[in-house]
Amino acid sequence: MNIYLDNKSKKNKITVIIKGITTIKDPIISSYINKIKFKKNENFKLDTIHNINEKARKNTQIIVILKKITDLEKNIEDIVTSLWDKIIETNEELSMQLKWLKLDKKTEKLFIELLAIKLYQYNSYKEKDESKFKLHINSSINTDKTEDLIKNLYMVRDLVNKPANDLNPETFETYIKELFKWNKNIKLDITKGKDLQKQGLNGIYEVGKWSETEPRMIIATYSPVKNGKYNALIGKWVTFDTGGYNLKPTGYMEDMKIDMAGSATVLGVFNHLVATWYKKNLVMSIWVVENMVSSKAYRPGDVIKMYNGKTVEVGNTDAEWRLVLADLLAYTEKKYDIVNMFDIATLTGAQLVALGTHIAATVGKSPKLLKDMQKLSWDIKERVWELPFYSPYLKSYKSHVADLNNISANKYSPWTINAGLFLWEFVKTKNWVHIDIAWPGGMIGAKDPLWWEWWSGFWFRLLTWILKKL
């Protein structure tokens, strides 16, 4: 990581100033601040000051000047983005004092989390990492928990950015075993290959059987409450998605190493909550497959009997997630006593059409849970919006040979809503939320001042926060 909650670096500093409130002892900075005039619609300014202190040593300070304290939260995304530009210019270690500002803890935590998102870099495959910058923050919030949250956020992003030639179902199994071996409170259950078929998990098996690395289902449980109900986290992990026989065309396949971002997200959430002694029971269920082209591949027109007994006709092999996620939801719900269930995945291009690049989509049947999530998401700048759960749309999944088709017959189908409706056929609990992060997650090559230099990690923080509040 390059962001630390401590106060080790003394030489170069970032000073956050609220004009008219903060007392500045340094005469040069004080004189500079007194000359600042804000334009009509301007709420903050940033600048770099090179000051000669009493020991005649150069001391670079990045100054963040706020018109008033409420302007921090209102403009926090723009402030963080502008601040990053200044930090990168220095390419040095910097320290920031937030403790003495006496911000409310919610705002201070949000500021640090967004800084961590912006400061992330992925240099694992570069010959030389030339960036030297580090940021040390003196904060009043819980240091250990926040640092662990940042560490797991970075883990999520690292996993998604990792290329598929190094991250496949087999190497991920090794990774997750290594990750959890330290904690005896976590029980790991892995089912793979033909054992999936023996258990009736044909949706998972059929999609992944054609890859050189066997498909697998990985379930981790954490049970601090004896005989207690579980909050379930369900994730989509396709280490690479070619589309199968419905092969993705050029321009749509190149980024498909990210098609495991949903599972990477729930893994990070699970790992963080367990490490910080979450007081409720958790179950994490993820499937791990590659959707490849092979002589063993399932075909359009095949009929698959799912775990819950329903049959599904394959209308399109690039709609593989419906088959795998449906099995995983049904299996998890049957094996564990579930109170709340969240599934998260990179799913539909329609999510972009409906809500754009900065708002994820949610579908479900618990109005209170969806409303609580939506409100919280706007507070922490990781925005979601509920789409209507309109059951008549399910009729478009009609099949002449099976209970359902895995794609809609209507080419004008509201795909994101229909995805939730299809999955509802395999879910019983009403406290279930389906989340589509296809575009806010950050497609490789997309650009955004705060989120998208690399895979964003969008929804990791929101899912963590909502589980803590349940």
MIMARTOR-578952 format. One line per field, with one value per residue (C-alpha): x, y negated, z; residue in one letter; residue number from 1. Coordinates in steps of 0.25 Angstrom, whole numbers, plus 5000, padded with zeros to 4 digits. Example, Ala and Ser with C-alpha at 12.3 -4.5 7.8 and 13.67 -1.06 7.14 Angstrom:
REM MIMARTOR-578952
u <- 5049;5055
v <- 5018;5004
w <- 5031;5029
code <- a;s
pos <- 1;2
END
This chain:
REM MIMARTOR-578952
u <- 5000;5004;4995;4997;4989;5001;5009;5023;5027;5030;5038;5027;5013;4999;4992;4976;4971;4957;4958;4953;4954;4968;4979;4992;5005;5014;5015;5017;5005;4997;5000;4997;4983;4979;4980;4972;4958;4948;4940;4925;4923;4937;4937;4952;4966;4979;4993;5007;5016;5031;5035;5048;5047;5055;5066;5067;5062;5053;5039;5028;5014;5001;4991;4976;4967;4953;4943;4935;4935;4922;4929;4938;4927;4920;4932;4940;4942;4947;4956;4962;4965;4971;4980;4985;4990;4998;5003;5008;5015;5024;5027;5031;5026;5016;5009;4995;4989;4974;4972;4973;4962;4952;4943;4932;4937;4928;4934;4948;4946;4940;4952;4962;4955;4954;4968;4972;4963;4970;4984;4984;4993;4996;5010;5012;5016;5025;5040;5042;5032;5037;5027;5032;5020;5014;5004;5004;4991;4989;4975;4965;4957;4960;4974;4974;4960;4962;4976;4970;4959;4969;4977;4965;4961;4974;4974;4961;4966;4979;4972;4963;4975;4983;4983;4976;4989;4993;4979;4971;4961;4973;4982;4971;4968;4982;4981;4969;4974;4987;4978;4970;4980;4983;4969;4963;4950;4948;4943;4946;4938;4943;4935;4941;4940;4930;4927;4919;4911;4909;4903;4893;4901;4900;4899;4913;4919;4914;4919;4933;4935;4942;4954;4967;4965;4953;4941;4939;4930;4937;4929;4935;4927;4930;4921;4923;4909;4905;4893;4891;4886;4896;4898;4901;4911;4910;4920;4922;4936;4939;4954;4952;4939;4941;4926;4927;4921;4914;4928;4930;4934;4946;4944;4936;4946;4959;4954;4948;4959;4950;4938;4942;4940;4928;4934;4947;4938;4931;4944;4950;4938;4938;4953;4952;4939;4946;4959;4952;4944;4930;4920;4910;4911;4915;4915;4923;4919;4927;4928;4941;4940;4946;4936;4945;4943;4945;4940;4934;4927;4912;4904;4893;4880;4885;4876;4882;4875;4878;4881;4867;4861;4857;4862;4868;4870;4883;4879;4893;4906;4910;4899;4907;4906;4891;4893;4905;4899;4885;4891;4900;4888;4879;4890;4895;4880;4877;4890;4890;4880;4880;4875;4880;4887;4894;4899;4909;4914;4919;4906;4899;4902;4888;4893;4901;4889;4880;4889;4902;4916;4915;4903;4901;4888;4880;4868;4861;4849;4852;4848;4854;4868;4868;4864;4875;4886;4882;4882;4896;4902;4900;4906;4919;4919;4918;4904;4893;4879;4868;4861;4847;4844;4833;4830;4822;4836;4839;4830;4841;4849;4839;4845;4838;4846;4850;4844;4853;4862;4875;4873;4860;4853;4850;4862;4857;4857;4861;4873;4877;4863;4861;4874;4868;4855;4862;4870;4858;4853;4864;4863;4853;4857;4851;4864;4872;4878;4884;4895;4900;4913;4917;4921;4923;4933;4942;4944;4959;4962;4950;4954;4949;4956;4954;4951;4957;4972;4970;4959;4951;4947;4933;4923;4934;4932;4917;4915;4924;4917;4903;4907;4912;4899;4889
v <- 5000;4985;4980;4981;4977;4972;4959;4964;4954;4941;4933;4931;4928;4927;4916;4916;4902;4897;4882;4873;4885;4891;4884;4884;4882;4882;4867;4870;4879;4870;4858;4867;4871;4857;4853;4864;4860;4870;4868;4868;4883;4888;4895;4900;4897;4905;4900;4904;4895;4897;4891;4889;4893;4889;4900;4895;4908;4908;4912;4914;4913;4916;4906;4910;4898;4900;4888;4895;4908;4913;4912;4924;4934;4926;4926;4938;4945;4933;4929;4943;4944;4930;4934;4946;4938;4930;4942;4949;4936;4937;4952;4952;4957;4947;4946;4941;4936;4939;4941;4926;4922;4929;4934;4943;4957;4961;4950;4953;4967;4964;4955;4965;4976;4968;4964;4979;4981;4970;4974;4988;4993;5006;5009;5024;5026;5014;5016;5004;4996;4982;4976;4972;4965;4970;4963;4964;4959;4955;4958;4959;4971;4986;4988;5003;5005;4995;5000;5014;5008;5001;5014;5022;5012;5013;5028;5027;5018;5026;5039;5033;5026;5039;5045;5058;5066;5065;5065;5078;5087;5095;5083;5076;5089;5088;5073;5074;5086;5078;5066;5073;5083;5073;5073;5085;5079;5080;5093;5095;5105;5107;5115;5117;5124;5136;5135;5123;5131;5142;5132;5126;5114;5115;5100;5098;5111;5109;5095;5099;5113;5109;5102;5109;5105;5111;5102;5101;5096;5090;5087;5081;5080;5071;5075;5067;5069;5083;5087;5073;5069;5065;5053;5059;5053;5058;5055;5057;5062;5065;5064;5061;5060;5063;5064;5079;5083;5069;5064;5049;5040;5031;5019;5028;5039;5032;5027;5040;5043;5034;5044;5049;5036;5039;5051;5043;5032;5042;5049;5035;5032;5046;5045;5031;5034;5047;5040;5029;5039;5037;5042;5049;5061;5060;5070;5066;5075;5073;5081;5081;5085;5081;5079;5084;5090;5105;5118;5121;5108;5107;5102;5093;5102;5111;5113;5113;5118;5108;5111;5107;5116;5106;5108;5097;5097;5090;5079;5073;5078;5064;5063;5073;5065;5068;5083;5082;5072;5078;5091;5084;5076;5089;5097;5087;5084;5099;5102;5090;5083;5069;5056;5047;5050;5042;5046;5037;5038;5031;5035;5026;5015;5011;5006;4995;4991;4990;4983;4980;4982;4976;4983;4998;5005;5013;5022;5030;5032;5025;5010;5007;5013;5007;4993;4994;4998;4987;4976;4981;4982;4967;4964;4971;4967;4982;4980;4990;4989;4999;5004;5008;5023;5025;5039;5039;5038;5052;5057;5053;5065;5075;5088;5098;5110;5106;5098;5085;5080;5074;5061;5053;5055;5040;5033;5020;5027;5019;5028;5023;5024;5038;5043;5041;5047;5060;5062;5060;5073;5080;5071;5072;5062;5048;5042;5044;5033;5035;5024;5021;5014;5016;5002;4994;5005;4999;5005;5005;4993;4985;4972;4965;4954;4962;4977;4982;4982;4997;5006;4998;5007;5001;5007;5013;5001;5001;5016;5015;5003;5009;5022;5015;5007;5019
w <- 5000;4999;5009;5024;5036;5044;5045;5041;5030;5036;5025;5014;5018;5013;5021;5021;5024;5027;5024;5036;5045;5045;5052;5044;5051;5039;5035;5020;5019;5028;5019;5006;5012;5016;5001;4996;4990;4985;4973;4973;4971;4976;4989;4990;4985;4985;4983;4986;4995;4996;5009;5016;5031;5042;5039;5025;5019;5008;5012;5001;5006;4998;5003;5003;5006;5009;5009;5020;5027;5020;5006;5009;5008;4997;4988;4994;4981;4973;4985;4986;4970;4971;4983;4976;4964;4974;4981;4968;4965;4977;4976;4990;5004;5010;5023;5026;5039;5039;5054;5058;5048;5057;5046;5049;5048;5036;5028;5032;5029;5015;5012;5015;5007;4995;4996;4996;4984;4976;4981;4977;4966;4960;4956;4958;4943;4941;4941;4950;4959;4958;4967;4981;4987;5000;5009;5024;5031;5045;5048;5059;5053;5057;5050;5050;5044;5033;5029;5028;5019;5010;5009;5005;4995;4989;4989;4981;4971;4970;4967;4956;4949;4949;4935;4933;4929;4943;4950;4946;4955;4960;4964;4970;4979;4983;4986;4995;5003;5006;5009;5020;5026;5037;5042;5049;5050;5035;5029;5014;5006;4991;4981;4967;4954;4953;4968;4964;4954;4965;4974;4963;4961;4946;4943;4949;4943;4929;4927;4932;4928;4915;4921;4924;4938;4945;4950;4965;4975;4987;5000;5012;5026;5038;5050;5063;5066;5070;5062;5057;5043;5032;5023;5010;5000;4986;4975;4960;4957;4942;4941;4926;4918;4903;4901;4897;4884;4884;4883;4887;4876;4876;4885;4895;4899;4902;4916;4920;4931;4939;4939;4953;4959;4967;4974;4977;4983;4992;4996;5000;5008;5015;5018;5024;5033;5038;5041;5049;5057;5051;5061;5051;5043;5029;5017;5004;4992;4979;4966;4959;4944;4930;4919;4908;4894;4893;4887;4901;4901;4904;4892;4889;4889;4900;4912;4926;4939;4950;4965;4969;4958;4948;4934;4925;4910;4906;4897;4897;4903;4906;4917;4925;4938;4939;4939;4949;4958;4959;4964;4974;4980;4981;4987;4997;5001;5003;5011;5020;5029;5022;5027;5016;5003;4993;4980;4972;4958;4945;4937;4926;4916;4919;4933;4925;4917;4929;4939;4932;4937;4952;4957;4959;4958;4969;4967;4979;4987;5000;4999;5013;5010;4996;5001;5012;5002;4993;5003;5009;4995;4992;5005;5003;4988;4983;4977;4973;4969;4970;4957;4957;4960;4949;4949;4935;4928;4932;4921;4911;4917;4911;4905;4897;4902;4916;4928;4924;4914;4919;4910;4907;4894;4893;4887;4894;4907;4919;4922;4935;4941;4934;4940;4954;4950;4944;4957;4966;4960;4968;4981;4992;5003;5001;5007;4995;4986;4972;4969;4955;4955;4940;4937;4950;4953;4943;4929;4926;4917;4923;4929;4941;4950;4963;4960;4947;4946;4948;4952;4963;4974;4973;4983;4992;5002;5001;5003;5015;5021;5019;5026;5038;5039;5037
code <- m;n;i;y;l;d;n;k;s;k;k;n;k;i;t;v;i;i;k;g;i;t;t;i;k;d;p;i;i;s;s;y;i;n;k;i;k;f;k;k;n;e;n;f;k;l;d;t;i;h;n;i;n;e;k;a;r;k;n;t;q;i;i;v;i;l;k;k;i;t;d;l;e;k;n;i;e;d;i;v;t;s;l;w;d;k;i;i;e;t;n;e;e;l;s;m;q;l;k;w;l;k;l;d;k;k;t;e;k;l;f;i;e;l;l;a;i;k;l;y;q;y;n;s;y;k;e;k;d;e;s;k;f;k;l;h;i;n;s;s;i;n;t;d;k;t;e;d;l;i;k;n;l;y;m;v;r;d;l;v;n;k;p;a;n;d;l;n;p;e;t;f;e;t;y;i;k;e;l;f;k;w;n;k;n;i;k;l;d;i;t;k;g;k;d;l;q;k;q;g;l;n;g;i;y;e;v;g;k;w;s;e;t;e;p;r;m;i;i;a;t;y;s;p;v;k;n;g;k;y;n;a;l;i;g;k;w;v;t;f;d;t;g;g;y;n;l;k;p;t;g;y;m;e;d;m;k;i;d;m;a;g;s;a;t;v;l;g;v;f;n;h;l;v;a;t;w;y;k;k;n;l;v;m;s;i;w;v;v;e;n;m;v;s;s;k;a;y;r;p;g;d;v;i;k;m;y;n;g;k;t;v;e;v;g;n;t;d;a;e;w;r;l;v;l;a;d;l;l;a;y;t;e;k;k;y;d;i;v;n;m;f;d;i;a;t;l;t;g;a;q;l;v;a;l;g;t;h;i;a;a;t;v;g;k;s;p;k;l;l;k;d;m;q;k;l;s;w;d;i;k;e;r;v;w;e;l;p;f;y;s;p;y;l;k;s;y;k;s;h;v;a;d;l;n;n;i;s;a;n;k;y;s;p;w;t;i;n;a;g;l;f;l;w;e;f;v;k;t;k;n;w;v;h;i;d;i;a;w;p;g;g;m;i;g;a;k;d;p;l;w;w;e;w;w;s;g;f;w;f;r;l;l;t;w;i;l;k;k;l
pos <- 1;2;3;4;5;6;7;8;9;10;11;12;13;14;15;16;17;18;19;20;21;22;23;24;25;26;27;28;29;30;31;32;33;34;35;36;37;38;39;40;41;42;43;44;45;46;47;48;49;50;51;52;53;54;55;56;57;58;59;60;61;62;63;64;65;66;67;68;69;70;71;72;73;74;75;76;77;78;79;80;81;82;83;84;85;86;87;88;89;90;91;92;93;94;95;96;97;98;99;100;101;102;103;104;105;106;107;108;109;110;111;112;113;114;115;116;117;118;119;120;121;122;123;124;125;126;127;128;129;130;131;132;133;134;135;136;137;138;139;140;141;142;143;144;145;146;147;148;149;150;151;152;153;154;155;156;157;158;159;160;161;162;163;164;165;166;167;168;169;170;171;172;173;174;175;176;177;178;179;180;181;182;183;184;185;186;187;188;189;190;191;192;193;194;195;196;197;198;199;200;201;202;203;204;205;206;207;208;209;210;211;212;213;214;215;216;217;218;219;220;221;222;223;224;225;226;227;228;229;230;231;232;233;234;235;236;237;238;239;240;241;242;243;244;245;246;247;248;249;250;251;252;253;254;255;256;257;258;259;260;261;262;263;264;265;266;267;268;269;270;271;272;273;274;275;276;277;278;279;280;281;282;283;284;285;286;287;288;289;290;291;292;293;294;295;296;297;298;299;300;301;302;303;304;305;306;307;308;309;310;311;312;313;314;315;316;317;318;319;320;321;322;323;324;325;326;327;328;329;330;331;332;333;334;335;336;337;338;339;340;341;342;343;344;345;346;347;348;349;350;351;352;353;354;355;356;357;358;359;360;361;362;363;364;365;366;367;368;369;370;371;372;373;374;375;376;377;378;379;380;381;382;383;384;385;386;387;388;389;390;391;392;393;394;395;396;397;398;399;400;401;402;403;404;405;406;407;408;409;410;411;412;413;414;415;416;417;418;419;420;421;422;423;424;425;426;427;428;429;430;431;432;433;434;435;436;437;438;439;440;441;442;443;444;445;446;447;448;449;450;451;452;453;454;455;456;457;458;459;460;461;462;463;464;465;466;467;468;469;470
END
